[in-house]
């Protein structure tokens, strides 16, 4: 494997990780929002 192929592979995996992080952050936000909504409903 050439050096530039390794660099491309690293960049791709970094981009995939960033995408996964954004998805997890959105999921966490939604979970927290729903928890707050539920606690407001029960009050």
N, CA, C, O and CB atoms as a CASP TS submission, in Angstrom:
PFRMAT TS
TARGET T0000
AUTHOR 0000-0000-0000
METHOD Language model
MODEL 1
PARENT N/A
ATOM      1  N   UNK     1       0.846  -1.189   0.000  1.00  0.00           N
ATOM      2  CA  UNK     1       0.000   0.000   0.000  1.00  0.00           C
ATOM      3  C   UNK     1       0.885   1.244   0.000  1.00  0.00           C
ATOM      4  O   UNK     1       1.861   1.327   0.746  1.00  0.00           O
ATOM      5  CB  UNK     1      -0.959   0.002   1.227  1.00  0.00           C
ATOM      6  N   UNK     2       0.534   2.196  -0.836  1.00  0.00           N
ATOM      7  CA  UNK     2       1.317   3.430  -0.944  1.00  0.00           C
ATOM      8  C   UNK     2       0.947   4.405   0.170  1.00  0.00           C
ATOM      9  O   UNK     2      -0.112   4.299   0.789  1.00  0.00           O
ATOM     10  CB  UNK     2       1.102   4.089  -2.319  1.00  0.00           C
ATOM     11  N   UNK     3       1.847   5.354   0.404  1.00  0.00           N
ATOM     12  CA  UNK     3       1.636   6.340   1.469  1.00  0.00           C
ATOM     13  C   UNK     3       0.371   7.156   1.229  1.00  0.00           C
ATOM     14  O   UNK     3      -0.384   7.429   2.162  1.00  0.00           O
ATOM     15  CB  UNK     3       2.843   7.274   1.577  1.00  0.00           C
ATOM     16  N   UNK     4       0.139   7.550  -0.040  1.00  0.00           N
ATOM     17  CA  UNK     4      -1.051   8.368  -0.306  1.00  0.00           C
ATOM     18  C   UNK     4      -2.329   7.555  -0.139  1.00  0.00           C
ATOM     19  O   UNK     4      -3.376   8.113   0.190  1.00  0.00           O
ATOM     20  CB  UNK     4      -0.989   8.958  -1.721  1.00  0.00           C
ATOM     21  N   UNK     5      -2.257   6.233  -0.364  1.00  0.00           N
ATOM     22  CA  UNK     5      -3.425   5.373  -0.125  1.00  0.00           C
ATOM     23  C   UNK     5      -3.732   5.294   1.368  1.00  0.00           C
ATOM     24  O   UNK     5      -4.893   5.312   1.777  1.00  0.00           O
ATOM     25  CB  UNK     5      -3.184   3.953  -0.696  1.00  0.00           C
ATOM     26  N   UNK     6      -2.683   5.208   2.170  1.00  0.00           N
ATOM     27  CA  UNK     6      -2.869   5.192   3.625  1.00  0.00           C
ATOM     28  C   UNK     6      -3.477   6.502   4.103  1.00  0.00           C
ATOM     29  O   UNK     6      -4.363   6.511   4.959  1.00  0.00           O
ATOM     30  CB  UNK     6      -1.530   4.938   4.341  1.00  0.00           C
ATOM     31  N   UNK     7      -2.995   7.610   3.544  1.00  0.00           N
ATOM     32  CA  UNK     7      -3.531   8.927   3.915  1.00  0.00           C
ATOM     33  C   UNK     7      -5.011   9.018   3.570  1.00  0.00           C
ATOM     34  O   UNK     7      -5.811   9.505   4.369  1.00  0.00           O
ATOM     35  CB  UNK     7      -2.750  10.053   3.206  1.00  0.00           C
ATOM     36  N   UNK     8      -5.374   8.550   2.381  1.00  0.00           N
ATOM     37  CA  UNK     8      -6.778   8.564   1.960  1.00  0.00           C
ATOM     38  C   UNK     8      -7.617   7.704   2.890  1.00  0.00           C
ATOM     39  O   UNK     8      -8.719   8.086   3.283  1.00  0.00           O
ATOM     40  CB  UNK     8      -6.919   8.071   0.508  1.00  0.00           C
ATOM     41  N   UNK     9      -7.088   6.543   3.237  1.00  0.00           N
ATOM     42  CA  UNK     9      -7.801   5.638   4.142  1.00  0.00           C
ATOM     43  C   UNK     9      -8.036   6.306   5.493  1.00  0.00           C
ATOM     44  O   UNK     9      -9.129   6.228   6.055  1.00  0.00           O
ATOM     45  CB  UNK     9      -7.015   4.325   4.327  1.00  0.00           C
ATOM     46  N   UNK    10      -6.997   6.961   6.007  1.00  0.00           N
ATOM     47  CA  UNK    10      -7.124   7.672   7.293  1.00  0.00           C
ATOM     48  C   UNK    10      -8.159   8.779   7.205  1.00  0.00           C
ATOM     49  O   UNK    10      -8.979   8.937   8.110  1.00  0.00           O
ATOM     50  CB  UNK    10      -5.770   8.259   7.725  1.00  0.00           C
ATOM     51  N   UNK    11      -8.130   9.543   6.128  1.00  0.00           N
ATOM     52  CA  UNK    11      -9.087  10.642   5.962  1.00  0.00           C
ATOM     53  C   UNK    11     -10.508  10.112   5.875  1.00  0.00           C
ATOM     54  O   UNK    11     -11.430  10.696   6.445  1.00  0.00           O
ATOM     55  CB  UNK    11      -8.755  11.465   4.709  1.00  0.00           C
ATOM     56  N   UNK    12     -10.686   9.009   5.163  1.00  0.00           N
ATOM     57  CA  UNK    12     -12.018   8.414   5.050  1.00  0.00           C
ATOM     58  C   UNK    12     -12.509   7.939   6.405  1.00  0.00           C
ATOM     59  O   UNK    12     -13.657   8.187   6.775  1.00  0.00           O
ATOM     60  CB  UNK    12     -12.009   7.248   4.057  1.00  0.00           C
ATOM     61  N   UNK    13     -11.644   7.256   7.147  1.00  0.00           N
ATOM     62  CA  UNK    13     -12.086   6.754   8.438  1.00  0.00           C
ATOM     63  C   UNK    13     -12.345   7.909   9.405  1.00  0.00           C
ATOM     64  O   UNK    13     -13.241   7.823  10.245  1.00  0.00           O
ATOM     65  CB  UNK    13     -11.043   5.790   9.022  1.00  0.00           C
ATOM     66  N   UNK    14     -11.572   8.986   9.294  1.00  0.00           N
ATOM     67  CA  UNK    14     -11.815  10.160  10.134  1.00  0.00           C
ATOM     68  C   UNK    14     -13.162  10.782   9.788  1.00  0.00           C
ATOM     69  O   UNK    14     -13.909  11.185  10.679  1.00  0.00           O
ATOM     70  CB  UNK    14     -10.684  11.198   9.967  1.00  0.00           C
ATOM     71  N   UNK    15     -13.471  10.861   8.499  1.00  0.00           N
ATOM     72  CA  UNK    15     -14.757  11.418   8.074  1.00  0.00           C
ATOM     73  C   UNK    15     -15.905  10.536   8.553  1.00  0.00           C
ATOM     74  O   UNK    15     -16.946  11.039   8.976  1.00  0.00           O
ATOM     75  CB  UNK    15     -14.803  11.567   6.539  1.00  0.00           C
ATOM     76  N   UNK    16     -15.713   9.222   8.487  1.00  0.00           N
ATOM     77  CA  UNK    16     -16.748   8.305   8.965  1.00  0.00           C
ATOM     78  C   UNK    16     -16.954   8.456  10.468  1.00  0.00           C
ATOM     79  O   UNK    16     -18.083   8.428  10.958  1.00  0.00           O
ATOM     80  CB  UNK    16     -16.378   6.853   8.625  1.00  0.00           C
ATOM     81  N   UNK    17     -15.850   8.617  11.191  1.00  0.00           N
ATOM     82  CA  UNK    17     -15.953   8.812  12.639  1.00  0.00           C
ATOM     83  C   UNK    17     -16.671  10.118  12.965  1.00  0.00           C
ATOM     84  O   UNK    17     -17.500  10.163  13.874  1.00  0.00           O
ATOM     85  CB  UNK    17     -14.557   8.804  13.282  1.00  0.00           C
ATOM     86  N   UNK    18     -16.357  11.172  12.230  1.00  0.00           N
ATOM     87  CA  UNK    18     -17.030  12.453  12.458  1.00  0.00           C
ATOM     88  C   UNK    18     -18.526  12.325  12.196  1.00  0.00           C
ATOM     89  O   UNK    18     -19.342  12.887  12.926  1.00  0.00           O
ATOM     90  CB  UNK    18     -16.426  13.553  11.563  1.00  0.00           C
ATOM     91  N   UNK    19     -18.880  11.583  11.149  1.00  0.00           N
ATOM     92  CA  UNK    19     -20.293  11.376  10.824  1.00  0.00           C
ATOM     93  C   UNK    19     -20.981  10.623  11.958  1.00  0.00           C
ATOM     94  O   UNK    19     -22.095  10.967  12.356  1.00  0.00           O
ATOM     95  CB  UNK    19     -20.443  10.600   9.489  1.00  0.00           C
ATOM     96  N   UNK    20     -20.308   9.592  12.476  1.00  0.00           N
ATOM     97  CA  UNK    20     -20.869   8.799  13.569  1.00  0.00           C
ATOM     98  C   UNK    20     -21.036   9.667  14.818  1.00  0.00           C
ATOM     99  O   UNK    20     -22.042   9.563  15.519  1.00  0.00           O
ATOM    100  CB  UNK    20     -19.968   7.577  13.876  1.00  0.00           C
ATOM    101  N   UNK    21     -20.060  10.514  15.092  1.00  0.00           N
ATOM    102  CA  UNK    21     -20.138  11.422  16.244  1.00  0.00           C
ATOM    103  C   UNK    21     -21.346  12.341  16.109  1.00  0.00           C
ATOM    104  O   UNK    21     -22.078  12.544  17.077  1.00  0.00           O
ATOM    105  CB  UNK    21     -18.841  12.258  16.376  1.00  0.00           C
ATOM    106  N   UNK    22     -21.561  12.896  14.925  1.00  0.00           N
ATOM    107  CA  UNK    22     -22.712  13.778  14.708  1.00  0.00           C
ATOM    108  C   UNK    22     -24.025  13.028  14.913  1.00  0.00           C
ATOM    109  O   UNK    22     -24.969  13.564  15.494  1.00  0.00           O
ATOM    110  CB  UNK    22     -22.666  14.382  13.297  1.00  0.00           C
ATOM    111  N   UNK    23     -24.079  11.774  14.429  1.00  0.00           N
ATOM    112  CA  UNK    23     -25.293  10.973  14.608  1.00  0.00           C
ATOM    113  C   UNK    23     -25.547  10.705  16.089  1.00  0.00           C
ATOM    114  O   UNK    23     -26.680  10.805  16.560  1.00  0.00           O
ATOM    115  CB  UNK    23     -25.183   9.641  13.838  1.00  0.00           C
ATOM    116  N   UNK    24     -24.483  10.365  16.821  1.00  0.00           N
ATOM    117  CA  UNK    24     -24.634  10.082  18.250  1.00  0.00           C
ATOM    118  C   UNK    24     -25.030  11.335  19.023  1.00  0.00           C
ATOM    119  O   UNK    24     -25.843  11.263  19.944  1.00  0.00           O
ATOM    120  CB  UNK    24     -23.336   9.505  18.819  1.00  0.00           C
ATOM    121  N   UNK    25     -24.462  12.481  18.657  1.00  0.00           N
ATOM    122  CA  UNK    25     -24.834  13.738  19.316  1.00  0.00           C
ATOM    123  C   UNK    25     -26.306  14.053  19.086  1.00  0.00           C
ATOM    124  O   UNK    25     -27.005  14.484  20.003  1.00  0.00           O
ATOM    125  CB  UNK    25     -23.960  14.897  18.804  1.00  0.00           C
ATOM    126  N   UNK    26     -26.773  13.837  17.860  1.00  0.00           N
ATOM    127  CA  UNK    26     -28.181  14.089  17.548  1.00  0.00           C
ATOM    128  C   UNK    26     -29.072  13.141  18.340  1.00  0.00           C
ATOM    129  O   UNK    26     -30.116  13.544  18.854  1.00  0.00           O
ATOM    130  CB  UNK    26     -28.443  13.931  16.033  1.00  0.00           C
ATOM    131  N   UNK    27     -28.657  11.884  18.436  1.00  0.00           N
ATOM    132  CA  UNK    27     -29.436  10.906  19.190  1.00  0.00           C
ATOM    133  C   UNK    27     -29.483  11.282  20.671  1.00  0.00           C
ATOM    134  O   UNK    27     -30.535  11.200  21.305  1.00  0.00           O
ATOM    135  CB  UNK    27     -28.845   9.495  19.016  1.00  0.00           C
ATOM    136  N   UNK    28     -28.353  11.690  21.210  1.00  0.00           N
ATOM    137  CA  UNK    28     -28.288  12.105  22.608  1.00  0.00           C
ATOM    138  C   UNK    28     -29.177  13.320  22.855  1.00  0.00           C
ATOM    139  O   UNK    28     -29.892  13.376  23.856  1.00  0.00           O
ATOM    140  CB  UNK    28     -26.841  12.417  23.008  1.00  0.00           C
ATOM    141  N   UNK    29     -29.132  14.290  21.946  1.00  0.00           N
ATOM    142  CA  UNK    29     -29.978  15.472  22.063  1.00  0.00           C
ATOM    143  C   UNK    29     -31.453  15.069  22.097  1.00  0.00           C
ATOM    144  O   UNK    29     -32.217  15.556  22.930  1.00  0.00           O
ATOM    145  CB  UNK    29     -29.712  16.445  20.897  1.00  0.00           C
ATOM    146  N   UNK    30     -31.846  14.173  21.181  1.00  0.00           N
ATOM    147  CA  UNK    30     -33.241  13.729  21.122  1.00  0.00           C
ATOM    148  C   UNK    30     -33.654  13.008  22.393  1.00  0.00           C
ATOM    149  O   UNK    30     -34.762  13.209  22.890  1.00  0.00           O
ATOM    150  CB  UNK    30     -33.457  12.819  19.923  1.00  0.00           C
ATOM    151  N   UNK    31     -32.773  12.171  22.923  1.00  0.00           N
ATOM    152  CA  UNK    31     -33.091  11.456  24.160  1.00  0.00           C
ATOM    153  C   UNK    31     -33.278  12.433  25.318  1.00  0.00           C
ATOM    154  O   UNK    31     -34.219  12.302  26.101  1.00  0.00           O
ATOM    155  CB  UNK    31     -31.984  10.443  24.495  1.00  0.00           C
ATOM    156  N   UNK    32     -32.381  13.409  25.424  1.00  0.00           N
ATOM    157  CA  UNK    32     -32.498  14.389  26.500  1.00  0.00           C
ATOM    158  C   UNK    32     -33.750  15.235  26.339  1.00  0.00           C
ATOM    159  O   UNK    32     -34.426  15.544  27.321  1.00  0.00           O
ATOM    160  CB  UNK    32     -31.265  15.283  26.540  1.00  0.00           C
ATOM    161  N   UNK    33     -34.057  15.606  25.112  1.00  0.00           N
ATOM    162  CA  UNK    33     -35.256  16.391  24.839  1.00  0.00           C
ATOM    163  C   UNK    33     -36.501  15.613  25.255  1.00  0.00           C
ATOM    164  O   UNK    33     -37.395  16.158  25.902  1.00  0.00           O
ATOM    165  CB  UNK    33     -35.331  16.769  23.345  1.00  0.00           C
ATOM    166  N   UNK    34     -36.552  14.329  24.877  1.00  0.00           N
ATOM    167  CA  UNK    34     -37.707  13.501  25.229  1.00  0.00           C
ATOM    168  C   UNK    34     -37.824  13.307  26.734  1.00  0.00           C
ATOM    169  O   UNK    34     -38.930  13.284  27.274  1.00  0.00           O
ATOM    170  CB  UNK    34     -37.614  12.146  24.541  1.00  0.00           C
ATOM    171  N   UNK    35     -36.693  13.167  27.412  1.00  0.00           N
ATOM    172  CA  UNK    35     -36.727  13.043  28.871  1.00  0.00           C
ATOM    173  C   UNK    35     -37.304  14.303  29.506  1.00  0.00           C
ATOM    174  O   UNK    35     -38.133  14.221  30.412  1.00  0.00           O
ATOM    175  CB  UNK    35     -35.316  12.769  29.424  1.00  0.00           C
ATOM    176  N   UNK    36     -36.869  15.464  29.032  1.00  0.00           N
ATOM    177  CA  UNK    36     -37.383  16.723  29.571  1.00  0.00           C
ATOM    178  C   UNK    36     -38.865  16.864  29.276  1.00  0.00           C
ATOM    179  O   UNK    36     -39.627  17.332  30.122  1.00  0.00           O
ATOM    180  CB  UNK    36     -36.613  17.915  28.992  1.00  0.00           C
ATOM    181  N   UNK    37     -39.272  16.467  28.095  1.00  0.00           N
ATOM    182  CA  UNK    37     -40.670  16.543  27.706  1.00  0.00           C
ATOM    183  C   UNK    37     -41.518  15.641  28.604  1.00  0.00           C
ATOM    184  O   UNK    37     -42.585  16.041  29.069  1.00  0.00           O
ATOM    185  CB  UNK    37     -40.842  16.150  26.227  1.00  0.00           C
ATOM    186  N   UNK    38     -41.034  14.426  28.840  1.00  0.00           N
ATOM    187  CA  UNK    38     -41.761  13.486  29.701  1.00  0.00           C
ATOM    188  C   UNK    38     -41.870  14.014  31.124  1.00  0.00           C
ATOM    189  O   UNK    38     -42.914  13.878  31.761  1.00  0.00           O
ATOM    190  CB  UNK    38     -41.072  12.120  29.705  1.00  0.00           C
ATOM    191  N   UNK    39     -40.790  14.619  31.624  1.00  0.00           N
ATOM    192  CA  UNK    39     -40.843  15.130  32.993  1.00  0.00           C
ATOM    193  C   UNK    39     -41.798  16.317  33.090  1.00  0.00           C
ATOM    194  O   UNK    39     -42.423  16.521  34.130  1.00  0.00           O
ATOM    195  CB  UNK    39     -39.439  15.537  33.471  1.00  0.00           C
ATOM    196  N   UNK    40     -41.917  17.095  32.028  1.00  0.00           N
ATOM    197  CA  UNK    40     -42.881  18.201  32.028  1.00  0.00           C
ATOM    198  C   UNK    40     -44.315  17.676  31.998  1.00  0.00           C
ATOM    199  O   UNK    40     -45.203  18.240  32.636  1.00  0.00           O
ATOM    200  CB  UNK    40     -42.634  19.130  30.824  1.00  0.00           C
ATOM    201  N   UNK    41     -44.531  16.598  31.257  1.00  0.00           N
ATOM    202  CA  UNK    41     -45.875  16.017  31.156  1.00  0.00           C
ATOM    203  C   UNK    41     -46.343  15.457  32.493  1.00  0.00           C
ATOM    204  O   UNK    41     -47.530  15.525  32.815  1.00  0.00           O
ATOM    205  CB  UNK    41     -45.900  14.914  30.097  1.00  0.00           C
ATOM    206  N   UNK    42     -45.413  14.904  33.275  1.00  0.00           N
ATOM    207  CA  UNK    42     -45.795  14.266  34.536  1.00  0.00           C
ATOM    208  C   UNK    42     -45.952  15.268  35.669  1.00  0.00           C
ATOM    209  O   UNK    42     -46.456  14.919  36.737  1.00  0.00           O
ATOM    210  CB  UNK    42     -44.770  13.225  34.921  1.00  0.00           C
ATOM    211  N   UNK    43     -45.528  16.506  35.454  1.00  0.00           N
ATOM    212  CA  UNK    43     -45.654  17.509  36.530  1.00  0.00           C
ATOM    213  C   UNK    43     -47.053  18.085  36.579  1.00  0.00           C
ATOM    214  O   UNK    43     -47.340  18.938  37.418  1.00  0.00           O
ATOM    215  CB  UNK    43     -44.637  18.641  36.340  1.00  0.00           C
TER
END
